[in-house]
Amino acid sequence: MKCPLCGNIDSKVSDSRMVDEGATIKRRRNCEKCGERFTTYERLDITQLMVIKRNGVREVFDRSKILRGIISSCNKRSISVGQIEKLTDEIEAFFMNSMRGEVESSEIGTVVMERLRKLDEVAYVRFASVYKQFKDIDTFMDELSVLLMERKET
């Protein structure tokens, strides 16, 4: 940390404390060159991820929407709450770590489908039927055919 008096970049931390209910760390520092004591504050810098909906409206990323969709898809399946939480955490981390300010809702849906397909095929088909808005039984059967063909290839 740069000393505010002499500009030296070498300093030693003499004391650290959490403030603001743990949201900030207050550090007392001593400059190794001039001996000046100064205080720094470290805060987590969170930029909000915006989701661009199909109709062009932007809204703040909401993890709970992904969680609700996955829970609905996994209803009456042998998938634990822990597995659902882990899957949701992974999807959230994927987008938060992408370092993008905006993501299209269609991309989120695609990632959820990919991850659900690996976890449980029935949950995947349930999610896909809502996400892809199957119009009739033929489009539903087309999706099942693709799934069955991929299963045979592995």
DRENLUM-383709 format. One line per 3 residues: their letters; for each residue z, y, x of N, C-alpha, C, O. Coordinates in nm, 2 decimals. Layout:
BEGIN
A> Z/Y/X/Z/Y/X/Z/Y/X/Z/Y/X ~ ... $
***
This chain:
BEGIN
MKC> 0.00/-0.12/0.09/0.00/0.00/0.00/0.00/0.12/0.09/0.07/0.13/0.19 ~ -0.08/0.22/0.06/-0.10/0.34/0.14/0.02/0.43/0.12/0.06/0.46/0.01 ~ 0.08/0.48/0.23/0.19/0.57/0.23/0.15/0.71/0.18/0.05/0.76/0.23 $
PLC> 0.22/0.76/0.08/0.18/0.89/0.03/0.20/1.01/0.12/0.14/1.12/0.11 ~ 0.28/0.99/0.23/0.31/1.09/0.32/0.21/1.10/0.44/0.15/1.20/0.47 ~ 0.20/0.98/0.51/0.12/0.97/0.63/-0.02/0.90/0.61/-0.10/0.91/0.70 $
GNI> -0.03/0.83/0.50/-0.16/0.76/0.48/-0.17/0.62/0.54/-0.27/0.55/0.53 ~ -0.06/0.58/0.61/-0.06/0.45/0.67/-0.07/0.34/0.56/-0.01/0.35/0.46 ~ -0.15/0.23/0.59/-0.16/0.13/0.49/-0.06/0.01/0.50/-0.05/-0.08/0.42 $
DSK> 0.03/0.02/0.60/0.13/-0.09/0.62/0.26/-0.04/0.57/0.32/0.06/0.62 ~ 0.31/-0.11/0.47/0.45/-0.08/0.42/0.51/-0.21/0.39/0.45/-0.32/0.37 ~ 0.65/-0.21/0.38/0.73/-0.32/0.36/0.80/-0.31/0.22/0.85/-0.20/0.20 $
VSD> 0.80/-0.41/0.14/0.87/-0.40/0.01/1.02/-0.43/0.04/1.06/-0.53/0.10 ~ 1.11/-0.33/0.00/1.25/-0.35/0.01/1.32/-0.40/-0.11/1.43/-0.46/-0.11 ~ 1.26/-0.38/-0.23/1.32/-0.42/-0.36/1.21/-0.43/-0.46/1.12/-0.34/-0.47 $
SRM> 1.22/-0.53/-0.55/1.13/-0.55/-0.66/1.21/-0.58/-0.78/1.30/-0.65/-0.78 ~ 1.17/-0.51/-0.89/1.23/-0.53/-1.02/1.13/-0.53/-1.13/1.03/-0.45/-1.13 ~ 1.16/-0.61/-1.24/1.07/-0.60/-1.35/1.13/-0.49/-1.45/1.25/-0.48/-1.47 $
VDE> 1.03/-0.41/-1.50/1.07/-0.31/-1.60/0.97/-0.33/-1.72/0.88/-0.41/-1.71 ~ 1.00/-0.25/-1.82/0.92/-0.26/-1.95/0.91/-0.40/-2.00/0.80/-0.45/-2.03 ~ 1.03/-0.47/-2.00/1.04/-0.61/-2.05/0.94/-0.70/-1.98/0.89/-0.79/-2.04 $
GAT> 0.93/-0.68/-1.85/0.85/-0.77/-1.77/0.70/-0.74/-1.76/0.63/-0.81/-1.69 ~ 0.66/-0.63/-1.83/0.52/-0.59/-1.82/0.48/-0.52/-1.70/0.36/-0.51/-1.66 ~ 0.58/-0.47/-1.63/0.56/-0.39/-1.51/0.66/-0.43/-1.40/0.77/-0.46/-1.42 $
IKR> 0.61/-0.43/-1.27/0.70/-0.46/-1.16/0.71/-0.33/-1.08/0.61/-0.27/-1.04 ~ 0.83/-0.29/-1.06/0.86/-0.17/-0.98/0.90/-0.21/-0.84/0.99/-0.30/-0.82 ~ 0.84/-0.16/-0.74/0.86/-0.20/-0.60/0.90/-0.07/-0.52/0.83/0.03/-0.52 $
RRN> 1.01/-0.09/-0.45/1.05/0.01/-0.35/0.99/-0.03/-0.22/1.01/-0.14/-0.17 ~ 0.92/0.07/-0.15/0.85/0.04/-0.03/0.90/0.13/0.08/0.94/0.24/0.06 ~ 0.89/0.08/0.21/0.92/0.16/0.33/0.79/0.16/0.41/0.74/0.05/0.45 $
CEK> 0.74/0.28/0.45/0.63/0.29/0.54/0.67/0.24/0.68/0.77/0.29/0.73 ~ 0.59/0.16/0.74/0.63/0.11/0.87/0.60/0.21/0.98/0.64/0.19/1.10 ~ 0.52/0.31/0.96/0.48/0.41/1.06/0.58/0.53/1.06/0.64/0.56/1.16 $
CGE> 0.60/0.59/0.94/0.68/0.71/0.93/0.82/0.69/0.87/0.90/0.78/0.88 ~ 0.84/0.57/0.81/0.97/0.54/0.75/0.99/0.60/0.61/1.10/0.57/0.55 ~ 0.89/0.67/0.56/0.90/0.72/0.42/0.93/0.61/0.32/0.87/0.50/0.33 $
RFT> 1.02/0.64/0.22/1.04/0.55/0.11/0.97/0.60/-0.01/0.97/0.72/-0.04 ~ 0.90/0.50/-0.08/0.83/0.54/-0.20/0.83/0.42/-0.30/0.86/0.31/-0.26 ~ 0.79/0.45/-0.42/0.80/0.35/-0.53/0.66/0.33/-0.58/0.58/0.43/-0.60 $
TYE> 0.62/0.21/-0.61/0.49/0.17/-0.67/0.52/0.09/-0.80/0.63/0.03/-0.81 ~ 0.43/0.09/-0.89/0.44/0.02/-1.01/0.31/-0.07/-1.03/0.20/-0.02/-1.01 ~ 0.34/-0.20/-1.06/0.22/-0.29/-1.08/0.22/-0.33/-1.23/0.32/-0.37/-1.28 $
RLD> 0.11/-0.31/-1.29/0.09/-0.35/-1.43/-0.04/-0.43/-1.44/-0.13/-0.41/-1.37 ~ -0.03/-0.52/-1.53/-0.15/-0.60/-1.56/-0.25/-0.52/-1.63/-0.22/-0.45/-1.73 ~ -0.37/-0.52/-1.58/-0.48/-0.44/-1.64/-0.57/-0.53/-1.73/-0.65/-0.61/-1.67 $
ITQ> -0.56/-0.52/-1.86/-0.63/-0.61/-1.95/-0.74/-0.52/-2.02/-0.70/-0.43/-2.09 ~ -0.86/-0.56/-2.00/-0.97/-0.50/-2.07/-1.00/-0.59/-2.19/-1.00/-0.71/-2.18 ~ -1.01/-0.53/-2.31/-1.04/-0.61/-2.43/-1.18/-0.66/-2.43/-1.27/-0.58/-2.42 $
LMV> -1.19/-0.78/-2.46/-1.33/-0.84/-2.48/-1.37/-0.81/-2.63/-1.30/-0.84/-2.72 ~ -1.49/-0.76/-2.64/-1.54/-0.73/-2.77/-1.64/-0.84/-2.81/-1.72/-0.89/-2.73 ~ -1.64/-0.88/-2.94/-1.73/-0.98/-2.99/-1.83/-0.91/-3.08/-1.80/-0.83/-3.17 $
IKR> -1.96/-0.94/-3.06/-2.07/-0.88/-3.14/-2.10/-0.99/-3.24/-2.15/-1.09/-3.21 ~ -2.07/-0.95/-3.37/-2.10/-1.04/-3.48/-2.25/-1.05/-3.51/-2.33/-0.97/-3.46 ~ -2.28/-1.15/-3.60/-2.43/-1.16/-3.63/-2.49/-1.04/-3.69/-2.60/-1.01/-3.67 $
NGV> -2.40/-0.96/-3.77/-2.46/-0.84/-3.83/-2.45/-0.72/-3.74/-2.48/-0.61/-3.79 ~ -2.42/-0.74/-3.62/-2.41/-0.63/-3.52/-2.28/-0.56/-3.51/-2.26/-0.47/-3.42 ~ -2.19/-0.59/-3.60/-2.06/-0.52/-3.59/-1.98/-0.58/-3.47/-1.99/-0.70/-3.44 $
REV> -1.91/-0.49/-3.40/-1.82/-0.53/-3.29/-1.68/-0.53/-3.33/-1.63/-0.44/-3.40 ~ -1.61/-0.63/-3.28/-1.46/-0.64/-3.31/-1.40/-0.70/-3.19/-1.46/-0.77/-3.10 ~ -1.27/-0.68/-3.18/-1.19/-0.73/-3.06/-1.18/-0.89/-3.07/-1.16/-0.94/-3.18 $
FDR> -1.20/-0.95/-2.96/-1.19/-1.10/-2.95/-1.06/-1.14/-3.01/-0.95/-1.09/-2.97 ~ -1.06/-1.24/-3.09/-0.94/-1.29/-3.16/-0.93/-1.44/-3.14/-1.00/-1.52/-3.21 ~ -0.84/-1.49/-3.05/-0.82/-1.63/-3.02/-0.79/-1.71/-3.15/-0.83/-1.82/-3.16 $
SKI> -0.72/-1.65/-3.24/-0.67/-1.72/-3.36/-0.79/-1.77/-3.44/-0.78/-1.87/-3.51 ~ -0.90/-1.70/-3.44/-1.02/-1.74/-3.52/-1.07/-1.87/-3.46/-1.11/-1.95/-3.54 ~ -1.08/-1.88/-3.33/-1.13/-2.00/-3.27/-1.03/-2.11/-3.30/-1.08/-2.22/-3.34 $
LRG> -0.90/-2.09/-3.29/-0.80/-2.19/-3.32/-0.81/-2.24/-3.46/-0.81/-2.36/-3.49 ~ -0.83/-2.15/-3.56/-0.84/-2.19/-3.70/-0.96/-2.28/-3.72/-0.96/-2.38/-3.79 ~ -1.08/-2.24/-3.66/-1.20/-2.32/-3.67/-1.18/-2.46/-3.62/-1.23/-2.55/-3.68 $
IIS> -1.12/-2.47/-3.50/-1.10/-2.60/-3.44/-1.00/-2.68/-3.52/-1.02/-2.80/-3.54 ~ -0.90/-2.62/-3.57/-0.80/-2.69/-3.65/-0.87/-2.75/-3.78/-0.85/-2.87/-3.81 ~ -0.95/-2.67/-3.84/-1.02/-2.71/-3.96/-1.11/-2.83/-3.93/-1.12/-2.93/-4.00 $
SCN> -1.18/-2.82/-3.82/-1.27/-2.93/-3.78/-1.20/-3.06/-3.74/-1.26/-3.17/-3.76 ~ -1.08/-3.05/-3.69/-1.01/-3.16/-3.65/-0.91/-3.22/-3.75/-0.83/-3.31/-3.73 ~ -0.92/-3.16/-3.87/-0.83/-3.21/-3.98/-0.85/-3.36/-4.01/-0.96/-3.41/-4.02 $
KRS> -0.73/-3.43/-4.01/-0.73/-3.57/-4.04/-0.80/-3.66/-3.93/-0.85/-3.77/-3.95 ~ -0.81/-3.60/-3.81/-0.86/-3.67/-3.69/-0.74/-3.70/-3.60/-0.63/-3.64/-3.61 ~ -0.75/-3.80/-3.51/-0.64/-3.83/-3.42/-0.64/-3.74/-3.30/-0.65/-3.79/-3.18 $
ISV> -0.64/-3.61/-3.32/-0.64/-3.51/-3.22/-0.51/-3.43/-3.23/-0.47/-3.38/-3.33 ~ -0.43/-3.43/-3.12/-0.30/-3.37/-3.12/-0.31/-3.22/-3.12/-0.41/-3.16/-3.08 ~ -0.20/-3.16/-3.16/-0.19/-3.01/-3.15/-0.21/-2.96/-3.01/-0.27/-2.86/-2.98 $
GQI> -0.15/-3.04/-2.91/-0.16/-3.01/-2.77/-0.31/-3.00/-2.73/-0.35/-2.91/-2.65 ~ -0.39/-3.10/-2.77/-0.53/-3.10/-2.74/-0.60/-2.98/-2.79/-0.69/-2.92/-2.73 ~ -0.57/-2.95/-2.92/-0.63/-2.84/-2.98/-0.60/-2.71/-2.91/-0.68/-2.62/-2.89 $
EKL> -0.47/-2.69/-2.88/-0.42/-2.57/-2.81/-0.49/-2.56/-2.67/-0.53/-2.46/-2.63 ~ -0.50/-2.68/-2.60/-0.56/-2.68/-2.47/-0.71/-2.64/-2.48/-0.76/-2.56/-2.40 ~ -0.78/-2.69/-2.57/-0.92/-2.66/-2.59/-0.94/-2.51/-2.62/-1.02/-2.45/-2.57 $
TDE> -0.85/-2.46/-2.71/-0.86/-2.32/-2.74/-0.83/-2.23/-2.62/-0.89/-2.13/-2.60 ~ -0.73/-2.27/-2.54/-0.69/-2.20/-2.42/-0.81/-2.20/-2.32/-0.84/-2.09/-2.26 ~ -0.88/-2.31/-2.31/-0.99/-2.32/-2.22/-1.11/-2.23/-2.26/-1.17/-2.16/-2.18 $
IEA> -1.13/-2.23/-2.39/-1.24/-2.14/-2.44/-1.21/-2.00/-2.42/-1.29/-1.92/-2.38 ~ -1.08/-1.96/-2.45/-1.04/-1.82/-2.44/-1.05/-1.78/-2.29/-1.11/-1.67/-2.26 ~ -1.00/-1.87/-2.20/-1.01/-1.84/-2.06/-1.15/-1.82/-2.01/-1.18/-1.74/-1.92 $
FFM> -1.24/-1.91/-2.06/-1.38/-1.90/-2.02/-1.44/-1.76/-2.05/-1.51/-1.71/-1.96 ~ -1.41/-1.71/-2.16/-1.47/-1.58/-2.20/-1.40/-1.46/-2.13/-1.46/-1.37/-2.09 ~ -1.26/-1.47/-2.12/-1.19/-1.37/-2.06/-1.22/-1.36/-1.91/-1.22/-1.25/-1.86 $
NSM> -1.24/-1.47/-1.85/-1.27/-1.47/-1.71/-1.42/-1.44/-1.67/-1.46/-1.43/-1.56 ~ -1.50/-1.42/-1.78/-1.64/-1.40/-1.76/-1.67/-1.26/-1.71/-1.78/-1.23/-1.66 ~ -1.57/-1.17/-1.71/-1.58/-1.03/-1.66/-1.68/-0.95/-1.74/-1.73/-0.85/-1.68 $
RGE> -1.71/-0.99/-1.86/-1.80/-0.91/-1.94/-1.72/-0.84/-2.05/-1.61/-0.88/-2.08 ~ -1.77/-0.73/-2.09/-1.70/-0.65/-2.19/-1.73/-0.69/-2.33/-1.65/-0.67/-2.42 ~ -1.85/-0.76/-2.35/-1.89/-0.80/-2.48/-1.95/-0.94/-2.47/-2.01/-0.98/-2.37 $
VES> -1.94/-1.01/-2.58/-2.00/-1.15/-2.60/-2.04/-1.16/-2.74/-1.97/-1.11/-2.83 ~ -2.15/-1.23/-2.76/-2.20/-1.25/-2.90/-2.13/-1.37/-2.96/-2.09/-1.46/-2.89 ~ -2.10/-1.35/-3.09/-2.03/-1.46/-3.16/-2.10/-1.59/-3.15/-2.04/-1.70/-3.15 $
SEI> -2.23/-1.59/-3.15/-2.31/-1.71/-3.14/-2.28/-1.79/-3.01/-2.28/-1.91/-3.01 ~ -2.26/-1.71/-2.90/-2.22/-1.78/-2.77/-2.09/-1.85/-2.78/-2.07/-1.95/-2.73 ~ -1.99/-1.78/-2.85/-1.86/-1.84/-2.87/-1.88/-1.97/-2.95/-1.82/-2.07/-2.91 $
GTV> -1.95/-1.96/-3.06/-1.97/-2.08/-3.14/-2.04/-2.20/-3.06/-2.00/-2.31/-3.08 ~ -2.13/-2.16/-2.98/-2.20/-2.27/-2.90/-2.10/-2.33/-2.80/-2.10/-2.46/-2.79 ~ -2.02/-2.25/-2.74/-1.92/-2.31/-2.64/-1.82/-2.40/-2.72/-1.78/-2.50/-2.67 $
VME> -1.77/-2.35/-2.83/-1.68/-2.43/-2.91/-1.74/-2.57/-2.95/-1.68/-2.67/-2.94 ~ -1.87/-2.56/-2.99/-1.94/-2.69/-3.03/-1.95/-2.78/-2.91/-1.93/-2.90/-2.92 ~ -1.99/-2.73/-2.79/-2.00/-2.81/-2.67/-1.87/-2.88/-2.64/-1.87/-3.00/-2.61 $
RLR> -1.76/-2.80/-2.65/-1.63/-2.86/-2.61/-1.58/-2.96/-2.72/-1.52/-3.06/-2.68 ~ -1.61/-2.93/-2.84/-1.57/-3.02/-2.95/-1.65/-3.15/-2.94/-1.60/-3.26/-2.97 ~ -1.78/-3.14/-2.90/-1.86/-3.26/-2.89/-1.80/-3.36/-2.79/-1.80/-3.48/-2.81 $
KLD> -1.74/-3.31/-2.68/-1.68/-3.39/-2.58/-1.55/-3.45/-2.63/-1.51/-3.56/-2.59 ~ -1.48/-3.37/-2.71/-1.35/-3.42/-2.76/-1.36/-3.52/-2.87/-1.29/-3.62/-2.87 ~ -1.44/-3.49/-2.98/-1.44/-3.57/-3.10/-1.57/-3.54/-3.17/-1.60/-3.43/-3.21 $
EVA> -1.66/-3.64/-3.19/-1.79/-3.62/-3.25/-1.78/-3.58/-3.40/-1.86/-3.50/-3.44 ~ -1.68/-3.63/-3.47/-1.66/-3.60/-3.61/-1.62/-3.45/-3.62/-1.67/-3.38/-3.71 ~ -1.53/-3.41/-3.54/-1.49/-3.27/-3.54/-1.60/-3.18/-3.50/-1.62/-3.07/-3.56 $
YVR> -1.69/-3.22/-3.41/-1.80/-3.15/-3.37/-1.90/-3.13/-3.49/-1.94/-3.02/-3.51 ~ -1.93/-3.24/-3.56/-2.02/-3.23/-3.67/-1.96/-3.14/-3.78/-2.03/-3.06/-3.84 ~ -1.83/-3.15/-3.80/-1.77/-3.06/-3.90/-1.79/-2.91/-3.87/-1.82/-2.83/-3.95 $
FAS> -1.76/-2.88/-3.74/-1.77/-2.75/-3.69/-1.91/-2.70/-3.70/-1.94/-2.59/-3.75 ~ -2.00/-2.79/-3.65/-2.15/-2.75/-3.65/-2.20/-2.73/-3.79/-2.28/-2.64/-3.81 ~ -2.15/-2.80/-3.89/-2.20/-2.79/-4.03/-2.17/-2.65/-4.08/-2.25/-2.59/-4.16 $
VYK> -2.06/-2.59/-4.04/-2.02/-2.46/-4.09/-2.09/-2.36/-4.00/-2.14/-2.26/-4.05 ~ -2.08/-2.38/-3.87/-2.13/-2.28/-3.77/-2.28/-2.26/-3.79/-2.33/-2.15/-3.79 ~ -2.35/-2.37/-3.80/-2.50/-2.37/-3.81/-2.55/-2.35/-3.95/-2.67/-2.33/-3.97 $
QFK> -2.45/-2.34/-4.04/-2.48/-2.32/-4.18/-2.59/-2.41/-4.23/-2.70/-2.37/-4.28 ~ -2.57/-2.54/-4.23/-2.66/-2.64/-4.28/-2.70/-2.61/-4.42/-2.61/-2.59/-4.50 ~ -2.82/-2.60/-4.45/-2.87/-2.56/-4.58/-2.88/-2.68/-4.68/-2.86/-2.67/-4.80 $
DID> -2.90/-2.80/-4.62/-2.92/-2.92/-4.71/-2.88/-3.04/-4.62/-2.85/-3.03/-4.51 ~ -2.89/-3.16/-4.69/-2.86/-3.28/-4.62/-2.96/-3.32/-4.51/-2.92/-3.38/-4.41 ~ -3.08/-3.27/-4.52/-3.18/-3.30/-4.42/-3.14/-3.23/-4.28/-3.16/-3.30/-4.18 $
TFM> -3.10/-3.11/-4.29/-3.06/-3.04/-4.16/-2.93/-3.11/-4.10/-2.92/-3.11/-3.98 ~ -2.85/-3.15/-4.19/-2.73/-3.23/-4.15/-2.77/-3.36/-4.08/-2.72/-3.39/-3.98 ~ -2.86/-3.43/-4.14/-2.91/-3.56/-4.09/-2.98/-3.53/-3.95/-2.97/-3.62/-3.87 $
DEL> -3.05/-3.42/-3.94/-3.12/-3.39/-3.82/-3.02/-3.38/-3.70/-3.04/-3.43/-3.59 ~ -2.91/-3.31/-3.73/-2.80/-3.29/-3.63/-2.74/-3.43/-3.59/-2.72/-3.45/-3.48 ~ -2.72/-3.51/-3.69/-2.66/-3.64/-3.67/-2.76/-3.73/-3.58/-2.71/-3.80/-3.50 $
SVL> -2.89/-3.72/-3.61/-2.99/-3.79/-3.54/-2.98/-3.75/-3.39/-2.99/-3.84/-3.30 ~ -2.98/-3.62/-3.36/-2.97/-3.58/-3.22/-2.84/-3.63/-3.16/-2.85/-3.68/-3.04 ~ -2.73/-3.63/-3.23/-2.61/-3.68/-3.17/-2.62/-3.83/-3.14/-2.57/-3.88/-3.04 $
LME> -2.68/-3.91/-3.23/-2.69/-4.05/-3.21/-2.79/-4.08/-3.10/-2.76/-4.18/-3.02 ~ -2.89/-4.01/-3.08/-2.99/-4.03/-2.97/-2.92/-4.00/-2.84/-2.94/-4.07/-2.74 ~ -2.84/-3.90/-2.83/-2.77/-3.86/-2.71/-2.67/-3.97/-2.68/-2.64/-4.00/-2.56 $
RKE> -2.60/-4.03/-2.78/-2.51/-4.13/-2.76/-2.57/-4.26/-2.70/-2.52/-4.32/-2.61 ~ -2.69/-4.29/-2.75/-2.77/-4.41/-2.70/-2.81/-4.39/-2.55/-2.81/-4.49/-2.48 ~ -2.84/-4.27/-2.51/-2.88/-4.24/-2.37/-2.77/-4.26/-2.27/-2.80/-4.28/-2.15 $
T> -2.65/-4.25/-2.32/-2.53/-4.26/-2.22/-2.47/-4.39/-2.22/-2.38/-4.42/-2.14 $
***
